[in-house]
Amino acid sequence: MKFSYEDHGQVTVLTISGELTADEADAFRRSCQERFAAGVKDVVLDLEHLMLIDSSGLEQLLWLMEELADINGQLRIVNPDDTIAKILEITRLDRRFNIHETIEAAAKSLR
């Protein structure tokens, strides 16, 4: 898994590529916690290049949403590919997450 982020005040755009599985869970949490320590309250999670997510990866997304809620922040998911979107639909997590087609649409929804 590779991830990068771009901070815009209290909002960060976190881009994940590759796989979000049990092997990457700790690195994902550390990266998110670093963003929280930097004052980020809202996360736009760009999943365009995420190819695989397992149950541990889904758990990390739920953890992130809960952590943000604890600091009065919000999570937006952007552009999951067809496979990831299907996984979110099958697990009914598409009902829990705010999913957008573009980063711009996700950012506007945070206002």
Beta strands, then each sheet from edge to edge (+ up, - down):
strand 1: 2-8
strand 2: 11-20
strand 3: 42-53
strand 4: 74-78
strand 5: 98-100
sheet 1: 1+ 2- 3- 4- 5-
end
